[in-house]
């Protein structure tokens, strides 16, 4: 599933092609993805100008005068800007027609993505209750330490809780915990303030580096220009169970935490 760096890469790639463009129409080739597609996409968005392309957590918002189209890429979704008239494929479910004679095309083979609507001045229920953005000043070690008090859940599960901090998925949680030297199965409430400071710094640095490299390509993700993400070349633990730790040479271990595979170094992380 695309995580925050992949979604941010998509946002940055789309914005120059969308901001300031008027929507001429919308073609919906099916009525639903994960949920029914919001009727406002076809009924209200056409005729409006896209004022900005923003991101909240792993959601993209195409903001117009009366509201915003709210998109999530799901497990396999992608967005591309293509010349109008480009033949559509089996999984090209939505085209948003622009006054540039191009279309914004939403492709989603598994249909776990969504295309919803957030009215101007409102906050969609999917965005309510989310924690701070990990690259914002509001996210730091003190925030993690305060939120973790009394928590017995594994620190990796805690870090992936969207009410604690948004957008830190399985890949980047594993990498940040390795960088901070914290075992993923350690109880969140037993991590010190000092170690949370190191973890927050690791999250910020790793996410920034991943964004700069276009994200991490594992299965389906590609950027809007068709390029893969190159951060996969820098992964220290994710997907490397049984291989040698790049720092100490110890064989990396794996276990399931919160129904997600977790890989760590038993020597470097404790």
N, C-alpha and C positions, 0 to 999 in steps of 0.2 A: 504494500500500500504506500503511495506517495506520502512522505512526511513533510515537515515544515520546509526544509530546504528545497525540496522538489516543487512544492506549491509556490514558494517565493520565487524560484527560478521561472516558473510558468507565468507568474504575475509580471515579473520584470520583462519577460519576452513579449507578452501580450500588450502591455500598456502603450507602447509607442504606436501600435496599430489601431488601438481602440479609442483612446482618450481624444475627445473632440469630434468624434465621428457620430453622425446621425444614424440611428437604426431605421432601415427601410422596411424591414419585415422580419418574420421568424417562421421557419419551416420546422414543424414537429412531426417526425416520422413515426413516433409512437407516443402514447399518452402518458407513459410512466417510465421511470428508472427504478431507483429504490423505492421512491414514493411517487405519486402522481405529479407530473410536471405542472407547476403553477400556471393557471390560466392567464395571469397577467403577462407572461412572457410573450404570448401571441397577441393579447388584446390591448395591453397597456404600454409595453416597451417600444413598439414601433412608433416612429415619429419623435422619439426623444433622443437627446444627445448624451452620450456616455461621458460623464464628467470626470470620473476617476476609476481606476482599477485598484482595489485595496484587498488586503488579506486580513482575516481574523482567524487565528489558529490554523486549521487546514482548509478553511473555506475561502473562496474568492468572491468578491462582491464587485459587480459591474454597476456603478452608481450613476443613476440618472435623476431627473428632476423630481419624480413622484415616488421613487423607491429604487431598490437595487435587486438585480438578479443575483441570487445566492447559489453558488456552485460548489460541489464537492466532487473530487475526482474518483472517490471510491477506491477500489483495488486496482483497477486497470484503465481508468478514464484518462483522456488526453484532450487538449484543446489546441487547435491549429488555425491559423489565419491563412486562407487559400483564395485564389482567384474565383470570383463568381462563375459558376458553370462547371467547376471541377466535379467530375462524376463522384457520386457518393457510394460508399461501400455498405456492406451488410450492417455494420455496427456504428455507422455515422447517424446518430439519432436526432440531432438538432443542428440546424444552421441558423445563425443570426446574420441577416443581410445588412451590410454597411453601405454608406454612401460613397465609399472608396472603390466600389465594384469588387469587393472582397466579401468573404463570409467567415464568421467565427464558427468553426465546426467542432461539435462535441461528440467524440467517439468513446464508446464504453462497452466493450465486449461482454463484461460480466454483469453490467447494469446495477452495480452497487453505488454508483454516484447519484447525485441529485441535482435538480435545477428548480429552485424555489424562489420565493419573492419576499423581500423585506420592505414594508411600506416606509416612506420617508418619515423620520422622527421616531420610528419604532425599533425595537430590538427583537429579532426573530428568536423564538424559544430555543432553537439549537445553539444560539450564541449567548443566551442568558446563563449566568452562573459560571462562566469560564474564568480561569485564573489569568494571571498576567502573561504577557508575551515574554518569552525567555530572553529576548534581546533588548527589552526595555529596562529602564533603571529600577522599576518597581520589583524586578526579579533579582534577588541576591541571596547570599547564604543565610542572612537573618530571616528572610521570608520562609525559606525552606525549614529552617530550624523551628520557627514558631509553629508552622503548619504541621510539623511532624511530631510534636509533643504528644505522648500517649499512644502513638500509632504503633501497632505491632505488625502491620503488613510489611513485606519485604521492601527495602528502599527502592528497588527498581520499579516495583508496582506503584509505589508512592510517587515516584518521579514521572510516571506515565499517566497519572491521574490528572485529567484536564481541568479539574477544579483547583488544582495546586499550581500548575503551570501548563500552558497550552503547547501543543505541537511537538513535544518530545516523545517520539515513538520508540519502537523497539531498537532500531538500529542505533540511534543517537544516544539513547539511555545507556545501552551497553558500552558504547565508546566513552561516554563521559564518566561512567563509574570506573572504567579501567584507568582513565587519565587521573582520576582523583584517588585511586587506590582503595576503593570501597567495594567489598563483596556484594553482589546484587541481592543475595538472600538475607543480608543483615537487616534486622528490624529497624524501620525508619526512625522510631523513637529512641534508638540507642546510638544514633550517629551524632557526634558532637557538633557544636556551632562552628568550630574551626574546620572540620571536615566538610560541612555543608558549604562553607565559603569556598573551599577548593572545588567542590562539585559544581556550584553555580558558575564559577569561573570556567570550568571545563565545558559545561553546557554551552556557554556563550561563545567560547573560542571554537569549539567543534562545529556548531551550527554556522557560525560566520565563515569558517573554512569550507564547509560543505556547500554553502550558497555560492561562494566564489568559484567553486569548481562545478557548478551546475547540478548539484545533488548527487545521489547514488543510484546508479542503474543496477537493479537486481533482476527484474523480470520485464515488466511492462513499461516502466517510466521512460519517456523521452521528453526533452524540452520542446517548446512550441516550434523551434526551428528545425526539429528532427534530430538534434544532437543528443548524445547520451550524457549522463552525469559521470564525472570522473573521480568523485570522492571514494568510490569503491576501491581504488588503488591504495587508499590510505587507511582502510579499516584495520584495526588492531586485534579485535576479538570477534566481532559479529561475523557469523558464518564460518568461523575457523576452528570449531571444536575438534580437539585431538591434535591440532597442529601446534608447533612450538610457539611460545610467547615471543613476540618480537623484542621484548625488553630483557627477559631472563632465560629464555629457552625452555621453560617448563611447559609440559603438555597442557593445553587449555582444556578445561572441563565444561560440561554442559548440563543443564537441568531445566525443568519446566517451572516457570514462575508466572502465576496469573494466566495460565494457558498459553504462554509465549515462551519460545526457546530462549534460554539465557546462557551465554558463554562468558567465562571469566578465567583469570589466572589465579590459581590457588596460592601462589607465592607473592605476586604483586598486589593482590586485593585481599583485604581482611575486614 
